[in-house]
Amino acid sequence: MRRSGLAVAALLAVGLLPAAASSSIGGVRAAVTASSGEIRVLRTAQPVERIAADGSRIAVATAAQKMNTCDRIVVWSPKKRTYVRFNPGSNCNTAPTIDDIQELALAGKTVYWLDADGGMWVSLQVLSRTLGTHKTKTVSSLGLYSLSAYESEDYGPFTFVGNLFGSGNLLVFNSWTACMEIPVGWPGATCPQSAPGDEPMMLYSKQRLLKAVHGAGVEIASAPDAQTGVSGIKTPDAVAGIAAVVAVDAKRVAVQFPDGSVTIYSAGGAVVRSIPVPSGTFSGFALQGAQLVTIRNGKLELYNVSSGKLVKAISVPGGSQLDGLQKGLAVYVARRVHVLRLSDRKDVTFSLPRANLVDAQIEASGLFYAYNNPSGHSPGRVVFVPFARVLKKLR
């Protein structure tokens, strides 16, 4: 990793220097304007693709737009007015292959990302970098699948890793194997056994919940094999049939099963509570303390983790995506960034209406959200709003 002063050639920081000051490093001029109160903004030379906040920091993945350039990961601490960046080694090739960061997570001082690499065959691997070090570690075994699976009516067996979530010192993810069961007498079987009926079935097996321990993925729980119909699967890496991590807090993990239900595990893998969430169309989960929140079928639903019961359902705009939960405040994106207070349902918005929003997160330190300007230099923006200002807007 390199300190921010060496990274200005790729990143411009707004609000990291005194108002009306400017500097020029590496041939790129970093102009600094007066900030609005304590709200701070980070500009990136490449568009923002993903963000992941934890505590007072946020990890930002930006995407290379030119040949012979690489993606970048930035970790920003707005309260300290510092940031570091590094090259994750993705999207550096000139050939038009898959080579990118598909998922991003932050747990304490360590950044984790899901690296996808390949062409018609795609390899997946969880990698990590701890702040203050210069070494990228391999956290997971290698996943491998083919993009041409459906064209050839052949599927697997393929292996996958994914669903990265981090909070505090806890980082978890899934691994699983998928193959296609073919009815007896049909060609192209990829599972050892045949489908029980006259239609192909997907079989998900070797489902594991893993936690990062000393830089390596360690299994803490597993799920039984599951079958699902092939007709609803759109991409080879679809996860409709697996027990998938959907949210974490610093001590627990929320895993959703194919029937919609959610099981809460301890950080060690013990079952804490099973919550009978009905099946439906889901748009995000968030977990903190006694509260589990999801958007299901266009409504934000709040469940009590201790009792497993639904507490309330709140209507939200169509297409809303739930992105976080902090001290009774739920954050979701629906064209703008919304902060919804669960106790009285008061809803306020942040961000510019014409911005191309990427994502939003909320932590005890405050609200983070990212967007990209449709034109101009340094298109990426990451905004930090201190928690006190969020509360003030909710008055």
C-alpha distance (Angstrom), angle and dihedral (degrees) to the residues before:
residue distance angle dihedral
M1 . . .
R2 3.74 . .
R3 3.75 128.7 .
S4 3.79 119.8 -107.7
G5 3.78 94.2 -102.4
L6 3.80 89.9 67.2
A7 3.79 93.6 46.7
V8 3.79 102.7 59.4
A9 3.78 91.0 102.0
A10 3.78 86.5 72.2
L11 3.79 104.1 23.5
L12 3.78 132.6 43.1
A13 3.78 116.3 -156.8
V14 3.79 120.2 -150.5
G15 3.78 117.8 -158.9
L16 3.80 95.4 13.2
L17 3.81 93.6 107.3
P18 3.83 132.3 45.9
A19 3.79 115.5 -74.3
A20 3.81 117.4 -83.4
A21 3.81 91.7 16.3
S22 3.78 125.3 122.6
S23 3.77 137.6 -175.6
S24 3.77 138.9 -172.0
I25 3.81 120.3 -143.6
G26 3.78 126.3 167.3
G27 3.80 92.3 -0.6
V28 3.82 94.5 -61.6
R29 3.78 119.5 109.6
A30 3.82 115.7 -135.4
A31 3.78 108.4 -159.6
V32 3.79 116.6 -164.8
T33 3.79 123.4 -156.9
A34 3.79 131.1 -170.3
S35 3.79 111.2 -79.7
S36 3.79 123.7 -130.3
G37 3.80 101.9 -107.8
E38 3.77 109.0 -61.4
I39 3.79 95.6 -26.0
R40 3.80 108.5 119.8
V41 3.78 131.7 -165.6
L42 3.79 132.5 -158.2
R43 3.82 118.6 -157.6
T44 3.80 122.1 -155.0
A45 3.78 127.2 -159.9
Q46 3.82 90.1 -140.3
P47 3.82 125.9 50.9
V48 3.80 116.4 -89.3
E49 3.79 113.0 -112.4
R50 3.81 104.4 172.6
I51 3.78 141.0 2.4
A52 3.80 134.2 -162.8
A53 3.81 122.1 -175.9
D54 3.79 129.5 -165.2
G55 3.79 124.5 172.7
S56 3.80 109.6 -40.2
R57 3.82 96.0 -18.2
I58 3.76 135.8 77.2
A59 3.80 129.3 -161.6
V60 3.80 115.3 -145.9
A61 3.82 125.5 -165.1
T62 3.79 114.6 -157.9
A63 3.79 125.7 -168.6
A64 3.79 125.9 -128.8
Q65 3.80 113.3 -123.4
K66 3.81 99.9 -172.1
M67 3.77 135.6 59.8
N68 3.80 116.5 -96.2
T69 3.79 92.4 23.1
C70 3.79 126.2 105.8
D71 3.76 137.6 -137.3
R72 3.78 115.1 -101.8
I73 3.78 135.2 -145.2
V74 3.80 117.5 -152.5
V75 3.80 126.2 -170.5
W76 3.80 110.7 -158.4
S77 3.81 128.4 -167.7
P78 3.81 103.2 -168.4
K79 3.80 95.9 -176.4
K80 3.81 91.2 54.1
R81 3.82 90.5 38.9
T82 3.79 91.7 -132.1
Y83 3.77 136.3 115.2
V84 3.78 140.6 175.2
R85 3.76 130.5 -155.8
F86 3.78 137.7 -165.5
N87 3.78 142.0 179.6
P88 3.82 110.1 -106.1
G89 3.80 90.4 -163.0
S90 3.81 96.0 -113.6
N91 3.79 131.6 126.3
C92 3.81 92.8 14.1
N93 3.80 98.7 122.7
T94 3.77 125.6 97.2
A95 3.82 93.5 -141.2
P96 3.84 116.1 92.0
T97 3.82 95.0 -112.9
I98 3.78 133.1 132.5
D99 3.79 106.9 -86.9
D100 3.77 113.2 143.9
I101 3.79 150.3 110.4
Q102 3.80 107.9 -89.5
E103 3.83 98.2 176.8
L104 3.80 135.8 17.6
A105 3.81 132.4 -162.8
L106 3.79 136.7 171.7
A107 3.81 124.7 -155.1
G108 3.78 114.6 176.5
K109 3.80 108.2 -56.8
T110 3.81 95.9 -14.9
V111 3.81 127.2 90.2
Y112 3.80 118.6 -153.6
W113 3.77 126.9 -169.3
L114 3.80 139.0 175.8
D115 3.78 108.5 -124.2
A116 3.82 117.8 -155.7
D117 3.80 117.9 -166.0
G118 3.80 134.3 171.0
G119 3.78 146.2 53.0
M120 3.79 121.3 -105.2
W121 3.79 85.9 -11.4
V122 3.80 113.9 54.6
S123 3.79 125.2 -160.6
L124 3.82 120.9 -157.1
Q125 3.79 127.7 -159.6
V126 3.80 137.2 164.4
L127 3.81 111.3 -128.7
S128 3.80 131.5 -179.2
R129 3.79 143.2 -164.5
T130 3.81 125.0 -167.4
L131 3.79 118.5 -146.4
G132 3.79 112.0 -103.5
T133 3.81 93.5 30.6
H134 3.79 132.4 91.3
K135 3.80 97.8 -150.1
T136 3.79 129.0 98.9
K137 3.80 113.0 -148.4
T138 3.79 129.3 -153.7
V139 3.81 108.4 -127.7
S140 3.81 103.6 175.5
S141 3.76 140.3 37.3
L142 3.79 116.8 -102.1
G143 3.79 121.2 -81.1
L144 3.80 118.9 -156.6
Y145 3.81 133.5 -172.6
S146 3.81 140.1 156.2
L147 3.79 126.0 -118.7
S148 3.81 90.6 -150.9
A149 3.80 94.9 60.4
Y150 3.80 96.1 113.7
E151 3.78 96.1 39.9
S152 3.79 90.2 61.7
E153 3.82 93.6 37.6
D154 3.76 85.1 -123.2
Y155 3.77 126.2 119.5
G156 3.74 127.6 -174.5
P157 2.76 146.2 -117.8
F158 3.80 81.9 -117.9
T159 3.80 129.1 169.5
F160 3.79 126.6 -140.2
V161 3.79 142.0 -171.7
G162 3.79 125.3 -170.4
N163 3.81 149.2 103.3
L164 3.81 96.6 102.2
F165 3.82 116.5 -169.0
G166 3.79 128.5 169.2
S167 3.80 139.4 -176.5
G168 3.79 129.1 162.2
N169 3.79 106.7 -33.2
L170 3.80 93.4 -21.8
L171 3.82 122.0 100.7
V172 3.80 120.0 167.4
F173 3.78 137.5 173.4
N174 3.81 142.5 162.8
S175 3.77 135.9 -110.8
W176 3.81 125.6 -170.1
T177 3.80 145.4 156.1
A178 3.82 125.5 -126.0
C179 3.78 131.8 -165.9
M180 3.79 137.2 159.5
E181 3.78 122.4 -109.4
I182 3.82 110.9 -147.4
P183 3.82 124.1 -158.4
V184 3.78 115.6 -103.4
G185 3.81 111.3 -77.8
W186 3.82 95.4 19.8
P187 3.83 120.2 119.2
G188 3.80 124.1 -123.7
A189 3.81 102.6 47.2
T190 3.79 113.3 168.5
C191 3.81 100.3 175.7
P192 3.81 122.4 74.4
Q193 3.81 90.2 -121.1
S194 3.81 131.1 51.4
A195 3.80 126.8 -115.6
P196 3.82 112.7 -89.7
G197 3.82 94.2 -129.5
D198 3.78 139.6 25.6
E199 3.83 96.6 -75.5
P200 3.82 130.6 72.0
M201 3.80 116.7 -102.7
M202 3.79 133.1 -162.0
L203 3.80 114.5 -126.6
Y204 3.80 118.1 -156.2
S205 3.79 112.9 -164.1
K206 3.82 141.5 161.4
Q207 3.79 89.1 40.5
R208 3.77 110.0 180.0
L209 3.79 136.8 177.8
L210 3.79 109.1 -147.1
K211 3.79 134.0 -169.2
A212 3.79 125.7 -157.5
V213 3.81 108.0 -114.7
H214 3.81 118.8 176.3
G215 3.79 89.8 -19.8
A216 3.82 98.1 -48.8
G217 3.79 133.8 94.2
V218 3.82 112.5 -109.1
E219 3.82 122.7 -172.0
I220 3.80 113.6 -117.9
A221 3.82 100.5 165.4
S222 3.79 141.6 2.4
A223 3.79 139.4 -155.1
P224 3.81 130.4 -139.8
D225 3.79 122.4 -105.2
A226 3.80 114.2 -79.7
Q227 3.80 134.7 -162.4
T228 3.78 129.4 -151.5
G229 3.78 135.9 172.6
V230 3.79 118.5 -92.8
S231 3.81 96.8 -136.9
G232 3.81 95.6 77.6
I233 3.80 95.9 49.3
K234 3.81 113.4 104.0
T235 3.81 103.7 173.6
P236 3.81 134.2 27.0
D237 3.80 92.6 -113.8
A238 3.83 94.9 51.4
V239 3.79 113.3 144.8
A240 3.81 100.8 -161.9
G241 3.79 92.4 119.0
I242 3.79 102.5 43.8
A243 3.79 136.6 86.0
A244 3.82 97.0 -109.2
V245 3.79 132.4 -168.1
V246 3.81 107.0 -118.1
A247 3.84 104.4 168.4
V248 3.80 144.9 -2.3
D249 3.76 140.2 -166.1
A250 3.81 123.2 -164.5
K251 3.82 93.6 -79.0
R252 3.81 108.6 21.7
V253 3.79 144.0 48.0
A254 3.81 129.7 -142.2
V255 3.81 115.0 -148.4
Q256 3.80 122.3 -174.4
F257 3.79 121.0 -149.5
P258 3.84 125.9 -150.8
D259 3.83 92.8 -97.8
G260 3.84 90.2 59.7
S261 3.80 96.7 -105.2
V262 3.79 119.3 132.4
T263 3.79 126.4 -142.9
I264 3.79 119.8 -159.5
Y265 3.81 114.2 -145.1
S266 3.78 129.4 -169.9
A267 3.80 118.2 -119.4
G268 3.79 86.6 -98.0
G269 3.81 94.2 53.9
A270 3.83 101.2 -101.2
V271 3.82 116.7 140.6
V272 3.82 110.2 -110.0
R273 3.80 102.1 173.8
S274 3.80 140.4 -16.6
I275 3.80 113.1 -141.2
P276 3.83 117.0 -160.2
V277 3.80 97.8 -136.9
P278 3.83 107.0 173.2
S279 3.78 120.8 -120.8
G280 3.79 117.8 -96.2
T281 3.78 143.7 111.7
F282 3.80 109.3 -44.2
S283 3.80 129.4 -160.4
G284 3.77 105.9 -174.4
F285 3.81 140.9 -42.3
A286 3.80 134.8 -131.4
L287 3.80 130.7 -170.1
Q288 3.79 131.2 -164.2
G289 3.77 129.0 152.6
A290 3.80 110.5 -48.9
Q291 3.81 93.6 -10.7
L292 3.79 129.7 91.0
V293 3.80 114.7 178.8
T294 3.79 130.7 -172.7
I295 3.79 138.6 163.7
R296 3.81 107.1 -126.8
N297 3.80 124.9 173.9
G298 3.81 91.7 -14.0
K299 3.81 97.4 -49.5
L300 3.78 130.5 100.8
E301 3.80 107.2 -127.2
L302 3.80 125.2 -162.5
Y303 3.82 118.7 -156.5
N304 3.79 128.1 -170.8
V305 3.80 108.1 -126.9
S306 3.81 93.6 -156.6
S307 3.81 95.5 54.0
G308 3.79 99.6 23.4
K309 3.81 90.0 -133.2
L310 3.80 131.3 133.3
V311 3.81 108.6 -107.9
K312 3.80 101.5 -175.8
A313 3.80 144.5 -22.0
I314 3.81 122.0 -140.7
S315 3.80 125.9 -167.2
V316 3.81 114.8 -123.0
P317 3.83 131.6 -178.3
G318 3.78 118.1 -77.5
G319 3.78 114.9 -88.3
S320 3.82 93.9 24.7
Q321 3.81 117.7 160.4
L322 3.80 119.0 -155.8
D323 3.81 111.9 -135.5
G324 3.80 109.9 168.1
L325 3.79 153.5 -13.4
Q326 3.80 129.4 -142.4
K327 3.81 130.0 166.0
G328 3.79 93.4 -23.0
L329 3.80 94.9 -43.7
A330 3.80 118.1 117.1
V331 3.80 120.2 -159.5
Y332 3.77 122.4 -153.7
V333 3.80 136.5 164.1
A334 3.80 122.5 -129.0
R335 3.82 106.1 154.2
R336 3.80 86.0 -53.1
V337 3.79 131.8 38.9
H338 3.80 110.6 -93.7
V339 3.80 127.2 -162.1
L340 3.81 111.4 -162.6
R341 3.80 122.3 -168.8
L342 3.78 105.4 -143.9
S343 3.82 96.3 -155.3
D344 3.83 96.8 62.6
R345 3.85 101.2 8.5
K346 3.81 92.9 -120.3
D347 3.80 109.3 161.9
V348 3.83 126.6 -163.1
T349 3.79 130.2 176.7
F350 3.78 135.9 -136.7
S351 3.84 135.1 -172.6
L352 3.78 134.3 48.9
P353 3.82 117.1 -61.8
R354 3.82 93.2 -132.5
A355 3.79 96.6 47.3
N356 3.79 121.0 112.9
L357 3.79 97.3 -123.2
V358 3.78 119.0 -146.9
D359 3.80 106.0 180.0
A360 3.80 145.6 -46.2
Q361 3.81 135.3 -137.7
I362 3.79 134.1 -177.4
E363 3.79 127.2 -151.7
A364 3.80 135.7 167.9
S365 3.82 87.0 -91.6
G366 3.80 93.5 56.0
L367 3.79 148.5 -85.1
F368 3.81 122.0 -40.0
Y369 3.78 124.7 -169.5
A370 3.80 135.6 166.2
Y371 3.77 135.0 -153.2
N372 3.80 140.1 163.3
N373 3.77 127.9 -128.5
P374 3.81 111.3 -128.9
S375 3.82 92.5 -132.5
G376 3.77 142.7 14.6
H377 3.78 135.2 51.4
S378 3.78 122.6 -48.8
P379 3.82 94.0 20.7
G380 3.81 98.1 -179.4
R381 3.80 122.3 92.5
V382 3.80 130.2 -177.1
V383 3.81 115.1 -173.6
F384 3.80 127.0 -160.9
V385 3.83 120.0 -161.4
P386 3.84 113.9 -174.1
F387 3.80 114.2 -121.5
A388 3.80 92.1 -116.7
R389 3.81 90.2 58.9
V390 3.78 90.7 50.0
L391 3.80 90.2 53.0
K392 3.80 90.9 46.9
K393 3.79 90.8 55.4
L394 3.81 89.7 51.7
R395 3.82 93.6 57.0
